[in-house]
Amino acid sequence: MRLGARFRHFCADIRNKDTGAATRSVILSDMYDLIIIGGGPAGVAAAVYAARKRLKTVLIAEEVGGQSVVSEGIENWIGTPNIGGVELAKAFSAHLDAVKGDVVILATHERVVSLKKIAGGFLAATKTGKEFSARAVLIASGAGRRKLDVPGADKFENKGVTYCASCDGPLFGGMDVVVVGGGNAGFETALQLLAYAKSVTLIHRHKDFKADPVTVERARAHENMHIITHAEPTEVMGEQFVTGLKYTDKDSGEVKELAISGVFAELGVIPNTDFAEGLVELDAIKRIKADPHNQRTSTLGVWAAGDCTDELYHQNNIAAGDGVKALEDIYLWIKKQ
Ligand SMILES: Cc1cc2nc3c(=O)[nH]c(=O)nc-3n(C[C@H](O)[C@H](O)[C@H](O)COP(=O)(O)OP(=O)(O)OC[C@H]3O[C@@H](n4cnc5c(N)ncnc54)[C@H](O)[C@@H]3O)c2cc1C
């Protein structure tokens, strides 16, 4: 099938699934103005602005909500003193539903596997074989969890080693558990676990924490919270399930062992940028290099926002702001074409 015909075919798919009859104008056109990849705060904020500016847009996302969907309580999403991650994701979906129609089309539960330059724009292909083309692209694909890379971590994943306290925490009620990582995610995880676990030991490789002092103090206030700094995990021990964690005390060089039943790893994130390799410039850890003034990448016509970029700080509000900034620039760029 020729690209144009194939594109109309895909649009018809989308019309049937997501938007009903209202997408006729999109079916007859050759390209979208914009593809947004990602349904976290960056992608959703950009889609809301794209709708207001009447840019014909398709938002492609595996899931709507973003990384903090697993958070019990987000206390710094401006305008909401406390909101659960699931509630925030629902609010994003509701906002997308309010703007979707003949201008903004949603292609959710779709994973982009390749993004290429074509004549007049870009072509994104998804894992299910769908293709979307547009004059401009905003990559807002965020990041995923970094795995614990020590012997035993793979073997005992889901048998005591876990990456989601909200999902698995209650299974460890009354047990001794360890959290690896001293950032906000590590301390937030510890705080969640303190509600059910017998004790929580947090291991951190440095002497200082990246986490906000207020979160650290909140965790320290619990009697059953223990903190070990300047220590490196070396092995997850177990038989059928986890029974312990070995670590090296970096001050003394001594190898020590903790008898615990659960390991919650909060080691930061890896950017979701595989599909963009070769199209835009990435840094050493595969984050997309973006101009902080306007979120432009090294490739004309491609913008990037949020945690998939080399932005210094990773927060919901920042990701949303970057998405909006990108959209303002994309709008002016498209109008000039
Ligand atoms: C446990 C935890 C708690 C947090 N708590 C807070 C907090 O309290 N406050 C705060 O401000 N920040 C918090 N953060 C950080 C915040 O969640 C991130 O900074 C923010 O989500 C980044 O937004 P984003 O839109 O750039 O990307 P993400 O939120 O990572 O969203 C990426 C989106 O892209 C989609 N996607 C990824 N790859 C593809 C692909 N190939 N094709 C299609 N779609 C794709 C995903 O499905 C998702 O929709 C927390 C993070 C974690 C992990």
Ligand as a Chemical Component Dictionary entry (heavy atoms), coordinates in Angstrom:
data_LIG
# 
_chem_comp.id                   LIG 
_chem_comp.type                 NON-POLYMER 
_chem_comp.pdbx_formal_charge   0 
_chem_comp.three_letter_code    LIG 
# 
loop_
_chem_comp_atom.comp_id 
_chem_comp_atom.atom_id 
_chem_comp_atom.alt_atom_id 
_chem_comp_atom.type_symbol 
_chem_comp_atom.charge 
_chem_comp_atom.model_Cartn_x 
_chem_comp_atom.model_Cartn_y 
_chem_comp_atom.model_Cartn_z 
_chem_comp_atom.pdbx_ordinal 
LIG C1  C1  C 0 7.901 6.940  42.032 1  
LIG C2  C2  C 0 8.000 8.325  41.469 2  
LIG C3  C3  C 0 7.469 9.371  42.175 3  
LIG C4  C4  C 0 7.548 10.665 41.673 4  
LIG N1  N1  N 0 7.024 11.666 42.416 5  
LIG C5  C5  C 0 7.047 12.912 41.920 6  
LIG C6  C6  C 0 6.467 13.978 42.668 7  
LIG O1  O1  O 0 5.957 13.775 43.782 8  
LIG N2  N2  N 0 6.497 15.209 42.118 9  
LIG C7  C7  C 0 7.049 15.478 40.889 10 
LIG O2  O2  O 0 7.007 16.617 40.434 11 
LIG N3  N3  N 0 7.634 14.490 40.181 12 
LIG C8  C8  C 0 7.649 13.229 40.663 13 
LIG N4  N4  N 0 8.234 12.231 39.956 14 
LIG C9  C9  C 0 8.917 12.570 38.678 15 
LIG C10 C10 C 0 7.882 12.756 37.563 16 
LIG O3  O3  O 0 6.991 11.671 37.584 17 
LIG C11 C11 C 0 8.573 12.873 36.203 18 
LIG O4  O4  O 0 9.493 13.933 36.218 19 
LIG C12 C12 C 0 7.538 13.126 35.105 20 
LIG O5  O5  O 0 6.597 12.087 35.067 21 
LIG C13 C13 C 0 8.192 13.241 33.728 22 
LIG O6  O6  O 0 7.181 13.458 32.806 23 
LIG P1  P1  P 0 7.358 13.142 31.246 24 
LIG O7  O7  O 0 6.073 13.535 30.617 25 
LIG O8  O8  O 0 8.610 13.724 30.758 26 
LIG O9  O9  O 0 7.558 11.564 31.118 27 
LIG P2  P2  P 0 6.834 10.243 31.797 28 
LIG O10 O10 O 0 6.052 10.681 32.947 29 
LIG O11 O11 O 0 7.930 9.308  31.927 30 
LIG O12 O12 O 0 5.843 9.841  30.625 31 
LIG C14 C14 C 0 6.312 9.228  29.459 32 
LIG C15 C15 C 0 5.144 8.875  28.578 33 
LIG O13 O13 O 0 5.618 8.369  27.340 34 
LIG C16 C16 C 0 5.037 7.106  27.063 35 
LIG N5  N5  N 0 6.022 6.370  26.269 36 
LIG C17 C17 C 0 7.280 6.001  26.617 37 
LIG N6  N6  N 0 7.917 5.417  25.572 38 
LIG C18 C18 C 0 7.016 5.421  24.553 39 
LIG C19 C19 C 0 7.054 4.958  23.218 40 
LIG N7  N7  N 0 8.148 4.379  22.703 41 
LIG N8  N8  N 0 5.947 5.099  22.449 42 
LIG C20 C20 C 0 4.825 5.680  22.948 43 
LIG N9  N9  N 0 4.734 6.151  24.206 44 
LIG C21 C21 C 0 5.817 6.020  24.987 45 
LIG C22 C22 C 0 4.701 6.518  28.424 46 
LIG O14 O14 O 0 3.684 5.529  28.303 47 
LIG C23 C23 C 0 4.228 7.791  29.131 48 
LIG O15 O15 O 0 2.917 8.089  28.748 49 
LIG C24 C24 C 0 8.175 10.922 40.422 50 
LIG C25 C25 C 0 8.708 9.857  39.700 51 
LIG C26 C26 C 0 8.621 8.575  40.197 52 
LIG C27 C27 C 0 9.208 7.444  39.405 53 
# 
loop_
_chem_comp_bond.comp_id 
_chem_comp_bond.atom_id_1 
_chem_comp_bond.atom_id_2 
_chem_comp_bond.value_order 
_chem_comp_bond.pdbx_ordinal 
LIG C1  C2  SING 1  
LIG C2  C3  SING 2  
LIG C2  C26 DOUB 3  
LIG C3  C4  DOUB 4  
LIG C4  N1  SING 5  
LIG C4  C24 SING 6  
LIG N1  C5  DOUB 7  
LIG C5  C6  SING 8  
LIG C5  C8  SING 9  
LIG C6  O1  DOUB 10 
LIG C6  N2  SING 11 
LIG N2  C7  SING 12 
LIG C7  O2  DOUB 13 
LIG C7  N3  SING 14 
LIG N3  C8  DOUB 15 
LIG C8  N4  SING 16 
LIG N4  C9  SING 17 
LIG N4  C24 SING 18 
LIG C9  C10 SING 19 
LIG C10 O3  SING 20 
LIG C10 C11 SING 21 
LIG C11 O4  SING 22 
LIG C11 C12 SING 23 
LIG C12 O5  SING 24 
LIG C12 C13 SING 25 
LIG C13 O6  SING 26 
LIG O6  P1  SING 27 
LIG P1  O7  DOUB 28 
LIG P1  O8  SING 29 
LIG P1  O9  SING 30 
LIG O9  P2  SING 31 
LIG P2  O10 DOUB 32 
LIG P2  O11 SING 33 
LIG P2  O12 SING 34 
LIG O12 C14 SING 35 
LIG C14 C15 SING 36 
LIG C15 O13 SING 37 
LIG C15 C23 SING 38 
LIG O13 C16 SING 39 
LIG C16 N5  SING 40 
LIG C16 C22 SING 41 
LIG N5  C17 SING 42 
LIG N5  C21 SING 43 
LIG C17 N6  DOUB 44 
LIG N6  C18 SING 45 
LIG C18 C19 SING 46 
LIG C18 C21 DOUB 47 
LIG C19 N7  SING 48 
LIG C19 N8  DOUB 49 
LIG N8  C20 SING 50 
LIG C20 N9  DOUB 51 
LIG N9  C21 SING 52 
LIG C22 O14 SING 53 
LIG C22 C23 SING 54 
LIG C23 O15 SING 55 
LIG C24 C25 DOUB 56 
LIG C25 C26 SING 57 
LIG C26 C27 SING 58 
# 
